[in-house]
Amino acid sequence: MNYSALQDSLYNLISETSSNLPPDVRQALSQAMDQEIPDSQSALALNTIATNVDMASDNTTPICQDTGLPTFYIHTPAGTDQLQIESAIEEAVKRATKDGKLRPNSVDSITGKNTGNNLGPGSPVIHFEQWTHQDEIEIKLILKGGGCENKNIQYSLPAELPHLGKAGRDLDGVRKCIMHAIWQAQGQGCSVGILGVCIGGDRSSGYDHAKKQLFRTLDDTNPLPELRKLEEYIMESGNKLNIGTMGFGGNMTLIGCKIGSLNRLPASFFVSVAYNCWAFRRLGVILDAKTGEIKRWLYKDKEADYRQLARTTGVPLTGNEVRLTTPISQEEIRKLKVGDVVLLNGAMYTGRDALHSYLIDNDSPVDLNGAALYHCGPVMLQKNGKWMVNAAGPTTSIREEPYQGDVIKKFGIRAVIGKGGMGKKTLAAMQEEGAVYLNAIGGAAQYYVNCIEDVTGVDFLDEFGIPEAMWHLKVKDFPAIVTMDSHGNSLHAEVEESSARELKEFSEPVF
């Protein structure tokens, strides 16, 4: 096999998967836009998502800044040199990371150091299987970000589930598990979402088989009538929870549910759920086994590959948006309420897990009084000594809950930007100090790049790595929605409570 051609084919697969959603996902998002409440916050979020999808495919840039842990599923003819394929994958991953198609996401679990090239023990993930085709190699790739990966969940039946009661070892118990999995994700996994589910197996094989379900197209039909009926039920009932896009409330929470099964031990009955966000990045290729060149693409057709998804240019503004320029005063913050759309201007600083942990016991390298802190791990490129942002959507904020309230109080931060909302400790600190939580649209990495005018500096790059470093950004009209205000109100808490009431309606047996 031609090693150079093989590496180029893999690089093209990575680049295309990162930047271009497959047609079945685009179609599902388009249908979700049709079914959402017009002019609602969820409709605004979906329109932003559509605009972002088009921008990413037009510019061949990452749809979402979190390009996940690249996971490959490969079928090869007997006798194929799998070590050669593995080596080519590693080289393609390094090249894609250097070119900004992938964010450096591989972190040493002992030292906390980012390898910088997405390589290391377990990175990337590669699964090999043989098949009977002698002249072709199939390679499928999924890029599943950390936000939705954190909302994966596994149940051991029988179990007592919040708001649903007892879930037994039968399909009705499985039904309750899946409904609970949708509810617990809320907006933290960037709904609208897609579920891959495995009934049975052991703890590890169940999760793997659940993730494999995500390689089914969203418009396929389950060959098992029992599972087909369950999939249809979940698609209808999951959207009745009214969690909505980004957890804003609304008609559309789910755009896909695919269920498979494995045999199990008599003592074990696991239900494993792989939650995937709307940025459903999975593609595949068929390679010529002799040359390593791409013969054809999977999940794509020529007519639908680059069909425009957005119905309008940009996100429509109503004129009621509140423009804020940093540093922001407490008086300006106290005027804001849940539901307000804010356009931020001026300096903004990124901060994720490593920075929050650092700030608890140390001073900030910059004055954060009146500042806006963005929960974001961007994809960055350096050209001629100048840093540029290649993707910059929000990360899931709830991880910072142990720190955020204390950081707000210590430094006088006025605005925290992220996705999915935060908890009671942060809400109390915002009420006490005069701060707000601004929900940006998860995954809209290209849309937000257009709002960043300049990168003015960076701290902790060597210590924390690109995603966790404190980037100094200059932004213009950066849009986000107030979902937690300084008066003790939280849209996230409201939606979680109301969707819990809806969830209770599904406690009675169905199957």
C-alpha positions in Angstrom: 0.0 0.0 0.0 1.2 3.5 -0.8 1.9 5.0 2.6 1.7 8.6 1.4 -1.6 8.1 -0.3 -3.0 6.3 2.7 -1.9 9.2 5.0 -3.5 11.8 2.6 -6.7 9.8 2.6 -6.9 9.7 6.4 -6.1 13.4 6.6 -8.9 14.2 4.2 -11.3 12.0 6.3 -10.3 13.9 9.5 -10.6 17.3 7.9 -14.0 16.5 6.2 -15.4 14.9 9.4 -14.4 18.0 11.5 -15.9 20.5 9.1 -18.9 19.1 7.3 -22.0 17.4 8.8 -23.3 14.5 6.8 -26.6 14.9 4.8 -28.7 12.9 7.2 -27.8 15.1 10.1 -28.3 18.3 8.1 -31.8 17.0 7.1 -32.6 16.2 10.7 -31.5 19.7 11.8 -33.6 21.3 9.0 -36.7 19.4 10.2 -36.0 20.5 13.8 -36.0 24.1 12.6 -39.4 23.6 11.0 -40.9 22.1 14.2 -39.5 24.6 16.7 -41.5 27.5 18.1 -40.9 30.5 15.8 -39.0 33.4 17.3 -38.3 31.5 20.5 -34.8 31.2 22.2 -34.5 27.7 20.9 -35.4 28.8 17.3 -32.7 31.5 17.6 -30.2 28.8 18.8 -31.1 26.5 15.9 -30.7 29.3 13.4 -27.2 30.1 14.9 -26.4 26.4 14.6 -27.4 26.3 11.0 -25.4 29.4 10.2 -22.4 27.9 11.9 -22.7 24.6 10.0 -22.7 26.5 6.7 -19.7 28.6 7.7 -17.7 25.5 8.8 -18.3 23.6 5.5 -17.6 26.7 3.4 -14.3 27.4 5.1 -13.3 23.8 5.9 -12.9 24.7 9.6 -14.0 22.9 12.7 -17.8 22.9 13.3 -17.1 22.8 17.0 -13.9 23.8 18.8 -14.1 20.5 20.8 -13.0 18.0 18.2 -13.2 15.2 20.7 -11.0 12.1 20.9 -10.8 10.8 17.3 -12.2 7.3 17.3 -11.7 5.0 14.2 -13.6 1.8 13.4 -11.7 -0.1 10.6 -12.5 -3.2 8.6 -9.5 -4.7 6.7 -9.0 -7.8 4.5 -7.1 -10.7 6.1 -3.4 -10.1 5.9 -3.6 -6.3 5.8 -0.7 -4.6 7.6 -2.7 -3.0 10.4 0.5 -1.5 12.0 0.9 0.5 8.8 -2.6 1.9 9.0 -2.2 2.8 12.6 1.0 4.6 11.9 -0.6 6.5 9.0 -3.5 7.5 11.3 -1.1 8.9 13.9 0.7 10.9 11.2 -2.6 12.2 9.8 -3.9 13.1 13.3 -0.7 15.1 14.0 -0.9 16.9 10.7 -4.6 17.7 11.2 -3.9 19.0 14.7 -1.0 21.3 13.4 -3.4 22.6 10.6 -6.2 23.4 13.1 -8.6 20.7 11.9 -8.3 19.1 15.3 -7.9 20.8 18.7 -5.0 19.3 20.8 -7.1 17.2 23.2 -4.8 14.5 24.5 -3.9 15.1 28.1 -1.7 12.9 30.3 -3.9 11.8 33.1 -1.1 11.7 35.6 0.8 14.9 34.9 -2.0 16.9 33.4 0.2 17.9 30.5 -1.3 18.3 27.0 0.7 16.4 24.4 0.0 19.1 21.8 -0.5 16.6 18.9 -3.5 14.4 20.0 -1.2 11.4 20.4 -0.5 9.4 23.6 -1.7 6.2 25.3 -5.3 5.7 24.1 -5.2 8.7 21.7 -6.5 8.3 19.1 -8.9 5.3 19.6 -8.5 2.7 16.9 -10.7 -0.5 16.5 -9.7 -3.1 13.9 -11.8 -5.9 12.6 -11.4 -8.2 9.5 -13.9 -8.6 6.8 -14.3 -10.7 3.7 -13.8 -7.9 1.1 -10.3 -8.5 -0.3 -9.8 -5.3 -2.2 -11.3 -2.7 0.1 -10.6 -1.1 3.5 -13.5 0.6 5.4 -12.6 3.4 7.8 -15.2 5.2 9.9 -14.5 8.1 12.1 -16.4 9.8 14.9 -15.4 13.1 16.6 -17.4 13.2 19.8 -16.8 16.2 22.0 -16.3 16.1 25.8 -19.5 18.0 26.6 -21.7 15.3 25.2 -19.3 12.5 26.2 -19.7 13.6 29.8 -23.5 13.1 29.4 -23.1 9.4 28.5 -24.7 7.3 31.2 -25.0 3.6 32.1 -27.8 2.0 34.1 -27.8 -1.4 35.9 -31.3 -2.9 36.1 -33.3 -3.2 38.2 -33.0 0.4 39.4 -35.0 3.2 41.0 -34.9 6.2 38.7 -35.7 9.8 39.7 -39.2 10.9 38.6 -39.8 7.5 36.9 -39.8 5.0 39.7 -38.7 1.4 39.4 -37.1 0.3 36.1 -37.2 -3.5 35.7 -35.2 -5.9 33.6 -37.4 -5.6 30.5 -38.0 -3.3 27.6 -40.2 -1.0 29.7 -37.3 -0.7 32.1 -35.0 0.1 29.2 -37.6 2.7 28.0 -37.4 4.5 31.4 -33.6 4.5 31.3 -33.5 6.2 27.9 -36.1 8.8 28.9 -34.0 9.5 32.1 -30.9 9.8 30.0 -32.5 12.5 27.8 -33.6 14.4 30.9 -30.3 14.3 32.8 -28.5 15.7 29.8 -30.5 18.9 29.7 -28.6 21.5 27.6 -25.2 20.4 28.9 -24.6 18.1 26.0 -25.6 20.6 23.3 -29.1 19.5 22.6 -30.7 18.9 20.1 -29.1 15.4 20.7 -28.7 12.0 19.2 -28.7 8.8 21.3 -26.8 5.6 20.7 -28.1 2.9 23.1 -27.0 -0.7 23.9 -29.2 -3.1 25.8 -27.0 -5.8 27.5 -23.3 -6.6 27.2 -20.9 -5.9 30.0 -19.9 -2.4 31.2 -17.2 -1.9 28.5 -18.8 -3.7 25.6 -22.1 -1.9 26.3 -20.6 1.5 26.0 -18.7 0.5 22.8 -21.8 -1.0 21.2 -23.8 2.1 22.1 -21.3 4.3 20.4 -21.4 2.0 17.3 -25.1 2.8 17.0 -24.2 6.4 16.2 -22.8 5.1 12.9 -26.3 4.3 11.7 -27.9 6.9 9.6 -30.7 8.9 11.3 -33.2 7.9 8.7 -32.6 4.1 8.8 -35.1 1.5 10.1 -34.2 -0.9 12.9 -34.5 -4.5 11.6 -35.8 -5.7 15.0 -39.5 -4.8 15.4 -39.2 -4.5 19.2 -36.3 -2.1 18.9 -37.9 -0.2 16.0 -41.0 0.4 18.1 -38.9 1.6 21.0 -36.9 4.0 18.8 -40.1 5.5 17.5 -41.5 5.8 21.0 -38.3 7.6 22.3 -38.3 10.0 19.3 -41.8 11.0 20.0 -41.8 11.1 23.8 -38.3 12.6 24.3 -39.4 15.8 22.6 -42.4 16.0 24.9 -40.0 16.8 27.8 -39.7 20.3 26.4 -36.0 20.7 27.2 -35.3 22.2 23.8 -32.2 23.3 22.0 -29.4 24.2 24.5 -31.9 23.5 27.2 -33.8 26.7 26.5 -37.1 24.9 26.5 -39.0 24.1 23.3 -40.3 21.4 21.0 -37.1 19.8 19.8 -34.7 18.0 22.2 -33.9 14.9 20.2 -33.2 14.3 16.5 -32.1 10.7 16.7 -32.3 7.5 18.7 -30.6 4.3 17.6 -30.8 1.1 19.8 -28.9 -2.1 19.6 -28.5 -5.1 21.9 -25.9 -7.6 23.0 -26.3 -10.8 25.0 -25.6 -10.4 28.8 -24.7 -12.4 31.9 -27.7 -13.6 33.9 -26.5 -11.5 36.8 -26.2 -8.3 34.8 -28.6 -6.1 32.8 -26.9 -2.9 31.7 -28.4 -0.2 29.6 -25.6 2.0 28.1 -26.4 5.4 26.5 -24.0 7.3 24.3 -25.2 10.9 24.0 -24.1 12.9 21.0 -24.6 16.6 20.4 -26.1 18.2 17.3 -22.5 18.6 16.0 -22.8 14.9 15.0 -19.4 14.5 13.2 -19.1 11.0 11.7 -18.1 10.1 8.3 -16.3 7.2 6.6 -14.4 6.1 3.5 -13.8 3.0 1.4 -10.1 2.8 0.5 -8.5 0.8 -2.3 -6.6 -1.9 -0.3 -3.7 -1.8 -2.8 -3.2 2.0 -3.2 -4.7 3.5 0.0 -6.6 6.0 -2.1 -10.3 6.9 -1.4 -12.7 5.0 -3.7 -15.9 6.4 -2.2 -17.3 8.2 0.8 -19.8 6.9 3.3 -22.8 8.9 4.6 -22.5 11.4 1.7 -24.1 12.0 -1.6 -23.1 14.6 -4.1 -26.3 16.5 -4.2 -26.7 16.9 -0.4 -23.0 17.3 0.7 -22.9 21.1 0.9 -26.6 22.0 0.9 -27.1 25.3 2.8 -28.8 24.8 6.1 -29.4 28.4 7.3 -32.6 30.2 6.1 -31.3 33.7 6.9 -27.9 35.4 6.8 -26.6 35.6 10.3 -28.7 35.7 13.5 -31.6 38.2 13.2 -31.5 41.0 15.7 -34.6 42.6 17.1 -33.1 45.9 18.3 -33.9 44.9 21.9 -30.4 43.5 22.5 -28.4 44.9 25.4 -24.9 46.1 24.4 -22.3 45.8 27.1 -18.6 46.8 27.0 -16.1 45.5 29.4 -15.3 46.3 32.2 -19.0 46.0 33.1 -20.4 47.8 36.1 -22.6 46.1 38.8 -25.3 48.7 37.9 -25.4 47.4 34.3 -25.6 43.8 35.5 -28.4 44.4 37.9 -30.6 45.7 35.0 -30.4 42.4 33.2 -32.9 39.6 33.6 -33.3 36.1 32.3 -34.1 36.0 28.6 -32.3 39.2 27.7 -30.0 38.9 24.6 -26.6 40.6 25.3 -24.0 41.7 22.7 -20.6 41.8 24.4 -17.8 44.1 23.3 -14.3 44.7 24.5 -11.9 42.4 26.4 -12.9 38.8 27.1 -10.8 36.1 28.8 -11.1 32.4 28.3 -10.9 30.1 31.4 -11.7 26.4 31.9 -10.9 23.8 34.5 -7.2 24.4 34.9 -7.5 28.2 35.2 -10.4 28.0 37.7 -8.4 25.6 39.9 -5.4 27.9 39.7 -7.4 31.1 40.5 -8.7 29.7 43.8 -5.3 29.8 45.4 -3.5 32.4 43.2 -3.8 35.9 41.8 -5.0 36.5 38.3 -2.4 37.6 35.8 -4.9 40.3 34.6 -7.4 42.5 36.3 -10.7 40.6 36.2 -12.8 43.3 38.0 -15.8 43.9 35.7 -14.5 41.3 33.3 -16.2 38.7 31.1 -14.9 35.2 31.5 -15.5 32.7 28.7 -15.7 29.0 29.3 -14.0 28.1 26.1 -11.1 26.0 24.8 -10.5 27.4 21.4 -8.7 25.9 18.4 -5.7 28.3 17.8 -3.3 28.7 14.9 -0.1 30.7 14.9 0.9 32.5 11.7 4.0 34.7 11.5 4.2 34.8 15.3 0.6 36.0 15.7 -2.1 33.8 17.3 -5.4 33.5 15.5 -8.6 31.8 16.5 -9.8 29.0 14.3 -12.8 27.8 16.4 -14.2 29.2 19.6 -17.6 27.9 20.9 -18.4 27.5 24.6 -17.6 24.5 26.7 -20.0 23.0 29.3 -19.9 25.2 32.4 -21.1 22.9 35.1 -17.6 21.5 35.5 -16.6 24.8 37.1 -19.4 24.8 39.7 -17.0 23.9 42.5 -14.9 27.0 41.8 -17.1 29.6 40.0 -18.8 31.3 42.9 -15.5 31.8 44.8 -13.8 33.1 41.7 -16.6 35.6 41.0 -16.4 36.9 44.6 -12.6 37.0 44.7 -12.0 38.9 41.4 -15.3 40.8 40.8 -16.1 39.1 37.5 -19.4 40.4 36.1 -20.2 38.0 33.3 -19.6 34.3 32.9 -20.1 32.9 29.4 -20.6 29.2 28.7 -23.2 26.6 27.9 -25.6 24.4 29.9 -25.8 26.6 32.9 -24.4 26.3 36.4 -25.7 25.4 39.9 -26.9 26.9 43.1 -23.5 27.9 44.5 -22.8 30.0 41.4 -26.3 31.5 41.3 -26.0 32.6 44.9 -22.6 34.3 44.2 -24.1 36.1 41.2 -26.9 37.4 43.3 -24.6 38.5 46.1 -21.9 40.1 43.9 -23.9 41.3 40.9 -23.0 39.0 38.0 -24.8 37.0 35.3 -24.4 33.8 33.4 -24.6 34.2 29.6 -25.4 31.1 27.6 -23.7 31.0 24.2 -24.7 28.5 21.6 -22.8 25.3 22.1 -20.8 24.1 19.2 -21.2 27.3 17.2 -17.4 27.6 16.9 -17.3 29.4 13.6 -20.1 31.8 14.3 -18.3 33.1 17.3 -14.9 33.3 15.5 -16.5 36.1 13.5 -17.1 38.0 16.7 -13.4 37.9 17.8 -11.5 40.9 16.4 -8.1 40.1 17.9 -6.0 37.9 20.2 -4.2 40.3 22.5 -2.3 37.9 24.7 -2.2 34.5 26.4 -1.3 33.2 29.9 -0.4 29.7 31.0 0.1 28.3 27.5 3.1 26.2 28.4 1.6 25.1 31.7 -2.0 24.3 30.6 -1.9 23.8 26.8 -4.0 25.5 24.2 -7.5 24.5 25.3 -6.9 25.4 29.0 -4.8 28.5 28.5 -6.1 31.9 29.4 -6.5 33.6 26.1 -7.0 37.4 25.9 -9.6 38.2 23.2 -11.1 41.4 21.8 -14.7 40.8 20.8 -17.4 42.8 19.0 -21.1 42.2 19.3 -20.6 38.7 20.8 -24.2 37.4 21.3 -25.4 35.3 24.3 -28.6 34.9 26.3 -28.9 35.7 30.0 -30.0 32.5 31.5 -28.9 33.2 35.2 -29.3 36.7 36.5 -28.2 38.6 39.6 -31.7 38.4 41.1 -31.6 34.6 41.8 -33.4 33.5 38.6 -32.1 30.6 36.5 -33.7 29.4 33.2 -31.7 26.1 33.6 -33.3 25.4 37.0 -36.7 26.2 35.6 -36.4 24.0 32.6 -34.9 21.1 34.7 -37.9 21.3 37.1 -40.5 21.6 34.4 -39.0 18.8 32.4 -38.9 16.7 35.5 -42.7 17.1 35.8 -43.1 16.1 32.2 -40.8 13.1 32.9 -43.1 11.8 35.6 -45.9 11.5 33.0 -43.9 8.6 31.5 -43.6 6.5 34.7 -46.5 4.2 33.8 -45.7 1.0 31.9 -45.9 1.2 28.1 -44.4 -2.1 26.8 
